[in-house]
Structures are given as structure tokens and as C-alpha cells.
């Protein structure tokens, strides 16, 4: 069994919902200025269509939630209000992804502290790959992403927005790069993840060819 797997788009049972809200409260504790009300968070992903943008990263060895990623479809009016600074991440209304042009708001990428960076280097890439695959599926369904928006509330979040998702700063930012980020699409991110997957596939193929017959990989 692989150590990490991704759960996406499912109806949340009591256990998964509890782990999700507890993880969110640890990453964004009360008083940090970055926390959201649990009921608001649940409301963003209450329907099947909304939950398509909700990804949970599970550590199968430890039998626990390692992180989660939340993506929302927002209206043109919400997009414009965000761009002008009238609303922030506490006022998003998730309308899901529809056929035609869509605005995607990158609501959260939250990792438990034990699964960040060199502590678990494979964790975040697995979660990002699931997100990239979803974007490809959306495009195949005629659901195009024409605007991407994000609020970086940590230095790590700002790095993700700029270096991985290839978004550009919008408006004012603090010394850690926290603030609004925008982009036209996520093509660069998807391309990066596709190249990574091909590299892993080639590595696994080479390893299998070199392994003695009957060796369990």
C-alpha cells in the first residue's frame, strides 16, 4: 500500500469531518487572524458539486489526515470584489465549476506540521498531483479556468502561489509576501506536475527492469 492517498469529492462522514476541522484549527489557530468559522468552512463544501474541489491527503501508514486542499468556483462579481479589495477569504461563496469560463479561488492548501518540507517530501506532491489531474478533467468537460485568485496568509503560501501555481502579486503585500495573488490559468502548474509524473514513471520503469524477478517493489 502506498503511504499517501487522496480522498476527493466524497460526502464527509463524522470522522473525516472531525479530522478536517481539527487540522484546519491547528494550521490556522484562533487568534492568528487567518482562521475561519468551522460552519463557514463546512458550508463552502456542503454539496456534491462544491466538494469536487475538496482534496484530503491521507497517511495510510499512520491512519490520519496529513493535509487538505480546498478550491472554490466564484462568480464574476465576487472575482471583481476580491480584486478591488472589497472581500477576502472569509466572504467567499463557492458556486462550483460550470461549463464555460470559470473563476477559481485557491482557498487553502493546509498541511499538518509533521508533513511539511523535508519531514515528508512526498506528501505535498501527491496532493498537488490530484489537484492537477482534476484541472485536466475539468478542461475535458468544457469547464475552463480563465481567472485564478488566492490569498497567501503565510510565507509558505506565498511561495506556493508564485513558484508552483505561477500566480502574480496583486495589491499590497507584507515582508513575507502575504497578500492577494492572481493569474489567468493553471497551465504552468499542470505542465509541471505532468513532467514530474512522467519522470517518476520512467524512474519506476527503470527500477523494475533492474530488479530481480519476483522482487516486490
C-alpha positions in Angstrom: 0.0 0.0 0.0 1.2 3.5 -0.9 1.9 5.7 2.1 -0.2 8.6 0.8 -3.6 8.6 -0.9 -6.0 11.4 -1.8 -9.7 11.4 -1.0 -11.7 13.8 -3.2 -15.3 14.8 -3.7 -16.8 12.4 -1.1 -19.6 13.1 1.3 -17.9 13.6 4.7 -18.6 11.2 7.5 -18.3 12.3 11.1 -14.8 11.0 11.5 -13.4 12.7 8.3 -15.2 16.0 9.1 -13.8 16.0 12.6 -10.2 15.4 11.4 -10.6 18.1 8.8 -11.8 20.8 11.2 -9.2 19.8 13.8 -6.4 20.0 11.2 -7.6 23.4 10.0 -7.7 24.8 13.5 -4.1 23.6 14.1 -2.8 25.2 10.9 -4.8 28.3 11.4 -5.4 28.7 15.2 -7.8 31.0 16.8 -6.3 34.5 17.2 -3.9 34.1 14.2 -6.1 36.3 12.0 -6.2 33.5 9.4 -8.8 31.3 11.0 -12.3 30.8 9.7 -15.5 29.7 11.4 -16.0 25.9 11.1 -19.6 26.3 10.0 -18.5 28.7 7.2 -15.8 26.2 6.1 -18.3 23.3 6.0 -20.8 25.5 4.2 -18.3 26.1 1.4 -18.3 22.4 0.6 -21.8 21.3 1.5 -22.9 20.0 -1.9 -21.5 17.3 -4.2 -20.5 19.9 -6.8 -18.7 22.0 -4.2 -16.9 19.0 -2.8 -15.3 18.3 -6.2 -12.7 21.0 -5.2 -12.0 19.5 -1.7 -9.0 17.2 -1.5 -7.8 15.3 1.6 -4.4 13.8 1.9 -4.3 10.6 4.0 -1.3 9.0 5.6 -2.2 5.3 5.2 0.6 4.1 7.5 -0.4 6.4 10.4 -4.1 6.3 9.6 -4.5 10.0 9.8 -5.2 13.2 7.8 -1.9 14.7 6.7 -3.3 17.8 4.8 -6.1 19.2 2.7 -6.6 21.4 -0.3 -9.7 23.4 -1.0 -10.7 25.1 -4.3 -13.8 27.1 -5.0 -15.6 28.4 -8.1 -16.6 32.0 -7.6 -18.8 34.4 -9.6 -17.6 37.3 -11.8 -19.0 39.7 -9.2 -17.1 38.0 -6.4 -13.9 38.0 -8.5 -14.2 41.7 -9.1 -14.9 42.4 -5.5 -11.9 40.4 -4.5 -9.7 42.2 -7.0 -10.8 45.6 -5.6 -10.3 44.5 -2.0 -13.9 44.6 -1.1 -13.9 40.9 0.1 -11.4 38.4 1.4 -11.2 34.7 2.2 -13.8 35.0 4.9 -16.5 36.1 2.4 -16.2 33.6 -0.5 -19.3 31.9 -1.9 -18.5 28.6 -3.6 -20.6 28.1 -6.8 -18.6 25.1 -8.0 -17.2 24.7 -11.5 -19.6 25.1 -14.5 -19.3 24.5 -18.2 -17.7 27.5 -19.9 -15.4 30.1 -18.3 -14.7 29.8 -14.5 -13.0 31.8 -11.8 -11.1 29.5 -9.4 -10.3 30.6 -5.9 -7.5 28.7 -4.3 -9.0 28.8 -0.8 -6.5 26.6 1.2 -3.5 24.3 1.0 -3.0 23.2 4.6 -0.5 20.6 5.8 -0.1 19.2 9.2 3.3 20.4 10.6 4.6 16.8 10.6 4.2 16.5 6.8 5.8 19.7 5.7 9.1 20.1 3.7 11.8 17.6 4.5 9.7 15.9 7.2 7.6 14.2 4.4 8.8 15.4 1.0 6.4 13.1 -0.9 3.3 14.4 0.9 2.5 17.7 -0.8 3.4 16.5 -4.4 0.8 13.7 -4.0 -1.9 16.3 -3.1 -0.8 18.6 -5.9 -0.9 15.8 -8.4 -4.5 15.1 -7.5 -5.4 18.8 -8.0 -3.6 18.9 -11.4 -5.5 15.8 -12.5 -8.8 17.4 -11.5 -7.9 20.6 -13.6 -7.3 18.3 -16.6 -10.7 16.6 -16.0 -12.4 20.0 -15.8 -11.0 21.1 -19.1 -12.1 17.8 -20.8 -15.6 18.6 -19.5 -15.5 22.0 -21.1 -15.1 23.8 -17.7 -12.3 26.3 -18.4 -10.4 28.3 -15.9 -10.0 31.9 -17.0 -9.1 33.5 -13.7 -7.3 32.2 -10.7 -7.2 34.0 -7.3 -5.6 33.3 -4.0 -4.9 34.8 -0.6 -1.5 33.9 0.8 -1.5 34.2 4.6 1.9 32.7 5.3 5.3 32.9 3.6 4.9 29.2 2.6 1.6 30.0 1.0 3.1 32.9 -0.9 5.9 30.6 -2.2 3.3 28.1 -3.4 1.3 30.8 -5.2 4.3 32.3 -7.0 6.6 29.3 -7.6 4.2 26.4 -8.0 0.9 27.9 -9.2 2.7 30.7 -11.1 0.4 33.5 -9.9 1.3 37.1 -9.7 1.1 39.5 -6.7 -1.9 41.9 -6.8 -2.1 44.9 -4.5 -0.1 45.3 -1.3 2.0 42.6 0.4 3.9 42.3 3.6 7.6 41.3 4.0 6.7 37.6 3.8 4.8 38.1 0.6 1.4 37.6 2.2 -1.5 39.2 0.2 -3.5 38.7 -2.9 -2.3 36.7 -5.9 -3.9 36.4 -9.4 -3.4 34.5 -12.6 -5.2 33.7 -15.9 -4.9 29.9 -15.6 -3.0 27.0 -14.1 -1.5 25.6 -17.3 2.1 26.0 -16.0 1.3 24.2 -12.8 -0.4 21.3 -14.6 2.5 21.1 -17.0 5.0 20.9 -14.1 3.0 18.1 -12.4 2.7 16.2 -15.7 6.5 16.3 -16.2 7.0 15.2 -12.6 4.7 12.2 -13.1 6.5 11.2 -16.3 9.8 11.4 -14.5 8.6 9.2 -11.7 7.1 6.7 -14.2 10.5 6.5 -16.0 12.3 6.0 -12.7 9.9 3.2 -11.6 10.2 1.5 -15.0 14.0 1.6 -14.8 13.9 0.3 -11.2 11.6 -2.6 -12.3 13.8 -3.6 -15.2 16.8 -3.7 -12.9 15.1 -5.6 -10.1 15.4 -9.4 -9.9 12.4 -11.4 -10.9 9.9 -11.7 -8.0 11.2 -8.7 -6.2 8.4 -6.8 -4.5 8.6 -3.1 -5.2 
